[in-house]
Amino acid sequence: MMFKYIKLNNVFIAIFGCIVLQGCTSKKDPIIVTSNDFYSTIDMVTQIMVHDIFSPPVASRIYVYPNIAAFEILSQNSTAYKPLAGQLKDLKAIPKADDEAVNLNVSALVAHMELSKELVFSEDKVIQFRDSIYDLWIDQNKVEFKASETYGLKVANHIKEWMNKDNYSQTRTMPKYTIETEDPSRWQPTPPAYMDGIEPHWKKIRNMVLDSASQFKPIPPPKFSMKKDSDFYKELIEVYTVNQDITKRGDDSEEIEIAQFWDCNPYVSVTRGHLMFATKKITPGAHWIGITKIACKKNDFNFEEAVYTYTKTSIGIFEAFISCWDEKYRSNLIRPETLINQFIDEKWMPILQTPPFPEYTSGHSVVSGSASTILTSIFGDNFIFIDDTETAYGLPLRIFTSFNNAADEAAISRLYGGIHYRAAIDEGLKQGRKLGAFVIEKINMKH
């Protein structure tokens, strides 16, 4: 009898333990996905893009599609957020989750990583990062993870079909930029690498929000003229004299610090003897994605709020590059470095290395104008933040009183760096801010 009693107790204890540990018949706790998980995923993508050396326009495309996929998953049946389907050009509603075990936050990150893997060269790095997260999720709740993974991949395929119709693959086979040597105002490749003009057909990429690539076409640049009383020549001389003054004051001048902080040129070439190699940096869009993270963390945004903010900002950055590149290859304006070397000082070098595409308008000005306008709409003006985006590249922190303050500094950095005329900076900011305001007006992502 004692034996049976002990055995019965053993059975009872085993069943009780199973309930406490949620092992047999009860469900495990749901997988918790935080905003930090999302930030880590974005940071991983940024690091891979730096490694793979993507151009600024292409980098904007790598950010935007995974963010949209994640947002569309989170916005279904949400009382806070509205899907972008029907608002972005040609985007149809994603399939609905039909399994009660699906965790939408998990599915959102699954879709994000799947699309990121498709968009970069170093797929193995995404897979390694993804698998480390998957292992944790499987340990937490295998049933929920598998259902969520299946749904996330289903949505990723839906967004991929939409993405693959944006004309990107077609632009990969279009002719390279042709140098117009007969026209002295036209852009020419610049030292030290003398690279071809990048992405001359980017205006053909499908817009998401804008009616067309030329919707926010800026006024033309000052008419090309090397006459000393012309507006164009005065802007050229300004680039030269400003840089001469900055250089005389040495590397400790704030203007040089500002120029270097906002350089964001992934194509910097270094020549040592017969050897030439590239130093890898983030793009202008990546810098503003970094600022987006800073703002979200300062406001302690949850996962859904962070995805919303990144998605809206990345749409503005993506559209800004299409708009800017449309103008760059329309005006096709020669860079200051080329003219200064030809007509003023053959030994002069800009503080920043001139990037490989036409001058007008300034890409960083347009992107900064758009991103800052969108972020201001979310966080408000007078949003003080410490920008540590460039510390990974050996540059110090900078403090800004608002997103507009940061955009103004990013724009003027192009004059300090010697790579843009004043008009490209001022008109680029206007172009970007108008575009950003249009994105805010056109898409409604909240109930």
N, C-alpha and C positions, 0 to 999 in steps of 0.2 A: 504493500500500500504506500509506504514511504517512497519507494522507487517511482510509482506512478505519479505521486504528488510532485516529486522533483522534476520528473519528465514534463509534467503539465506546466510547471513553472518555467521550465526552459523554453517550452513552446510559446508560452505567454510572453516571456521576456524577448524572444526573437521577433515576435509580431510587433510588440510595443516599440522595440528598437527600430524596426523598419518604418514605423509611422513617424517616429521622431526624426529619423534621418531622411525622410521623404524618399525612400528608395523603392518600395514595392508598388503599392497601389496609388499613392498620392503623387501629385505633380511636383516637380522641382520648381524653385523660384524662377521667375523670368530673368533672362539675361539683361543686365543693366548696361546701357550704352550712354556714355557721357559726352559732353562737348569736348573734353580733352581727347577722347578717342577720335573725334572728327578732326581736331587740330593736328593730331599726330599723323593722320592719314594725309591731310593736305601738305604738311611739312615733308612727308615722305615723297609726295609727287613733286614738290618744288626741288628737293635735292636731286631727284632723278633728272628733272628737266635741266638743271645746271650741269649735271654730268653729261647728259646727251647733247647739250648745246643746241637748244631750240631757239629759233628766231622769236622776237617779241610777239608778232602776230600769231604765230603757230602756238606759242605758249598760252596765249589767251584762249585759244580753242581747247587746249588740254584741260584748262581749269573749268570752262563753262559747262561742258556736256555732263561730266560726272556730278557736278553740283545740281544741275537741273534734274537729273535722274533721282538723286537723293531727295530733293525737295518734292517732286511729284509723288513719291511714295508716302512721304510724311503728311502731305496735304490732303490725301484722300480721306473722306469722312471726318476731316478736322473742323473743329469749331473756331479755330484761330486763323488757319491759312487756306487760301484758294489756289487750286491747281493752275499751272501755266498753260495747260492744254487749251487750245482755242485762242490764246493770247499771243503766243509766239508763233511765228510764221510756220505753217504746215505741221505743227505739233498736235497730234491727236491724243486723246485720253489714254492713259496707260491701263493695262488689264487690272482688274480689281483682285485683291487678295481673297481667295475663296477657302482658305484653311484657317480655322480658329487658332491654330498653334503658331501662326505667323506673328513675329515681333517686328513691327514696321521699322523700328530704329535699326535693328540688325539688318533687315532687308535693304535699308537705305545705304548702309555702309558697304554691304555686299555689292550692290549695283555700282556704287561709286568706285570701288576698287577694280571691279571688272572692266568698267569703261576706261579707267586710268591705264590699266594694263594694255588695252587696245591702242591707246593714243601715244604711248612712249616707245622708245626703242628698247630700253633695258627692262623688258618684261619680267626677267628673272628676279629683279629687285622688288617689283611689286608682288610677285608670287611669294617670295620669301617673307615679306612683311605681312601679306594676307594670311599665309598659313600659320604664322605665329599667333595671330588673333583668332583664327578658326579653331586652333587647338584649345585655346582658353574657353571659347564659347561652347565647344563640344563637351568639355569637362563640366561646364556649368549646367547645360541643359541641351542634351543631344537632340531630342525630339523637336524642341523649339528651333534650334539652330538649323536643322535639316529643312524644316518647312520654310523658314525665313530665307535660307540660301536659295532654295528652289524658286521662291517668288522674286527675290532680288535679281537673280539671273534672268528671269522672264522679263522683268522691267528693263534690265540692261539691254537685252536684245531689242526691245521695243524702241528704246532711245537710240540704239545703234543704227537701226534702220532709218530713223529720221536723220541722224547725224550724217550718215553716208550719202545723203542726197543734198548736201550743202555745197557741192562743187569743189570740195577740197581735193579729191583724187584727180579730178580733171585738171586742176591748176598745176599738179605735179608734172604734167606732160606738156605744158604750154611753153613757148619759146622763152629763152632767157632775155634779160634786158639788153637792148641794143644801144650802144653809146652813140650819141649824135655829135660827132667831133666837129661838124661844120658850124654848129651853133654855140657861141661862147658862153651862153647863159645856162646851158644844159649840164646836168650832173655828170661828173666823171668819177671813176673809182679813186679812192684816196689811200695814202700810205698808212701803215707800212705793207699791208697785205694786198692792197688794190683788188679787193673782192668785187665780184659782180653785184649789181643791185639786187637785194633780196626781195622776194615776194612781189614782183611787178604786177601780178594778176590778182592780188588779194581783194581788190574791190569786187571781184566776181564771186567771192564767198557769199552765200545766202545770209542776208540780214535776219535777225530774230525779231526786232522791234521796229527799226527804222523802215520807212517806205522804200528807200534805196540808199546805196552807198553815198550818193551825192546830196542827200537831203539837207545836211548841214554844211554844205560847201562854203568855205570861208571866202572873204574878198581876196582877189589876186594879190600876190606879193608886190612890193614896189617894182616898177619897170626896170629891167636890167639896164644899167648904164655905168660905164667907168668914168663918166664926167664927174669932176670933183664937187660940183654943186647939185648933183642928183641925189634923190632920197636913197636910192640903192647904195651909192658909193658911201654916203654918210653912215649907213648901217654897217657896211663892210669895215670902215675905218673904226667904228665904235668897237667892233669885235677885237680888232688889233690893239687899240689903245687900252681898252679895259684889261686885256690879257697881259699887256706889257706892264701895266701898273701893278697888277696882282702878282706877277712873277717877280718884280723888283722887291716886293714886300716879303717874299719868301714863302716857304711851305706852311708857315704857321698862320697865314692870313685866313680869316673866316671864309672868304670867297672860295679859296681852294678847298677848304674843308666841306663847304656846301657842294661844290662841283663834284668832289669825289664821293660824297655821301649819296648823291642822286645819279651817279654814273650809269649803273644798271645796263651795261653793255656786255652782252654775252660773247661778243666777237673780238675782244681785246687781244691783239697779237703782240708778242714780245720777241724781239730779235736779239740773239746773242751770237755774234760771229756769223757762221753759215746756218745756224739753227734758228728756226722760227716755231714758236709754240703759242698756244692760247691760254690765257688766264680765265678761269670760269667764274661768271657772276650771274646774279639773278637779272631778270628783265624788269622793265618799268611796271608791268602788270603784276609781277611777283612781289615787287616792293609794296604795292597797294593791297595785295592779298595779305601780306604780312601785317600791314596797318589794320586791316579788317580783324585779324586775330587779336591784336592788341586791344582794340575797342571792345570786341566781344568779351574778352577776359576781364577787362576793367569793369564792365557792366554785369559780370557773372552770368552771362547768357547760358541757358540750358541748350541741350542738343538741337532741338527744333529751332530755337531762336538763332543759333549760330548758323545752321544750314540755310535758313531764310536769308540772313545777312550776307553770307558768302555768295549765295546764288544771285541775289539782286545786284551786288557789286560786280561779280564776274560777268554778268550780262552787259553791264555798262562798259566794262573794260573791253569785252569782245567787240561790241558795236563801235567803240571808239577807234580801235585799230582798223576796222574796215573803212570808217569815215576818213581817218587820217591818211591811210595808204591810197585811198581814192584821190586825194588831193596831191599827195607826194608825186605820184606818177603822172598827174595832169600838169602841174606847174613845172615839175622836173627840174628844180632849181639847183644850181651849182653850190657847193659848200664853200664857206669862208676860207677854209684851209687852202683850197685849190687856187683861189684868186689871190690871196695874200702871198702865197709862194710864187705865183706867176708875175705879179705886178708890184708888190710892196717889199717883201722880205723873203727871199728864197730859203732862208734857214729857220723861219718861224715855225713853231709847232704849237698846236693847241694844248691846253692843260689836259683835256680828255682826248682820247683817241676818237676820231670821227667815225661814226658807224656807217655801214655800207648801204646807204639808200639816199634818195634825194632829200633836200633840206626842208622844204616848206610843206606843211606846217610841222612844228616840233611834236614828235610822237609822245614824249613824256608830258608835254603841256596838255595835249588833248586827253590822254589817258588820266592824268592827274585831275584835270578839270571835271571829267565825267565821274571818276571814282569818288572824289571829294564831295561832289554834289549829292550823290546817292547816299554816302555815309552820313552826311549832314542831315539828310531827310530822316535817317533812322535814329541817330544819336543826338541830334541837335547841334546848333552852333556853339561856339565857346567850349568845345570838348577838348580839354587839355589832356595830352598824352605824351608819353616818352617813347620815342621810336627807336627800338633796338634791332630793327630788321637787318641792319648791315653789320652788326657786331661779329657775325660769323665770318665776315670778310675783312676783319681787322680794322673796322671803322668805329668811331665812338658813338655814343648815344646822342640823340638830338631831341629837344623838347619843343612841342608845338602847342599853340593856344587853340587851334581848331584845325579841322581837315582842310579848310580853305587856306589857312596859313601855310600848311604843309604843301599844298598844291602850288601856291605862289612861289614858294622857295624852290620846289622841284623845277618849275618853269624857268626861273631866272638862273638856275644852275647851268642851263645850256649856254647862256651868254658867258658866264664866268668860265665855263669849260672850253669856250672858243669854238663850239660846233654849230651854233645857230645865230642867225640875225635876230634883231629885236622883233620884227614883224611876225616871224614864225612862232615866237614865244607868246606874244600878246594875243595874236589871232588864234593860236592853238588853244590857249586857255578858254577863250570865248567859245570856240567850236566845241570843246569838251563839256563846258558847263551847260550850253544849250542842249547838247545831246543827252547829258545826264538828267536834266530837267524833263526832257521828253520821255525818257525811260520811266521816270517816276510817274509821269502823267498817264502813260500808255498802259502800263501793266499794273494790275491790282492783285497783290499777293496775299492780302489779308482780308478777312471778313469784317 
